[in-house]
Amino acid sequence: MPDSFLKKYGPWALVIGGSEGIGASFARKLAERGLNLVLVARKPAPLEETAALIRKLGVQVLTLSTDVSKPREALAAVRQLTDPLEVGFLLYMAGANLTRGVFPDVELELARKVVAMNVDGQMEFTHHYGGLMKARGQGGIVLVGSLAGYVGTPMISHYSAAKAFSRIFSEALWFELKPLGVDVLHLNVNFTATPAMVRLGWDVSAAEDPEDVAEDGINHIADGPVWVVGGQKNQDEAYRRMSHMPRSEAVAAVTLPPRK
């Protein structure tokens, strides 16, 4: 498995959102399979800490601190590192929600950043690196999704809409690139015990473990277009949200309280 994995998806992997949580766990598992890494995230301290730990696994690790809510500028900066490299794998893990509330009351600039990360960012990076993988006839692209993308979710309307875009985009991209040797996966995650969730004050005692989520994603890269992590329960919930009628009931069932 490791040798064939490295042959298809190596020698370099680009991880957008690789400083902590699922992205960091995913990066370590890629390194364990022999891939060198380019880690990109906004906060330099956790980014460098993660990079130092992964280098102990014997692979090369390059880092860049940049803001992917400005995706064109971020891509240009990342390309300064990756243009001399052969990138065979793209993991786009950035895209957390930044705000919550009735949409007209939400700070619009924060909502714009959420949409930019989840929609524009995924398009920008996938267009460039997907093109390189198409030319070489192999590679892998994993775009992060959420159960919120299966139904309009009150109090995070902009976020759930952006995640819906990601899923639909991934599904079509999977069909386009599969015959050309490039695997595409929309990795649909549920509530996970990441540092970001802890900082927001959530009780993560019953949340998914980032290590388990990353392992699930690694094991199903070739099983696109969509993989819902967390087992049958989460898969059933995704189907319920997507198919439940009338839609008024589906929306009411997932509404969130405003953030305090």
Secondary structure, 3 states (H helix, E strand, C coil): CHHHHHHHHCCEEEEECCCCHHHHHHHHHHHHCCCEEEEEECCHHHHHHHHHHHHCCCCCEEEEECCCCCHHHHHHHHHHHHCCCCEEEEEECCCCCCCCCCHHHCCHHHHHHHHHHHHHHHHHHHHHHHHHHHHHCCEEEEEEEEHHHHCCCCCCHHHHHHHHHHHHHHHHHHHHHHHHCEEEEEEEECCECCHHHHHCCCCCCCCECHHHHHHHHHHCCCCCCEEECCCHHHHHHHHHHHHCCCHHHHHHHCCCCCCC
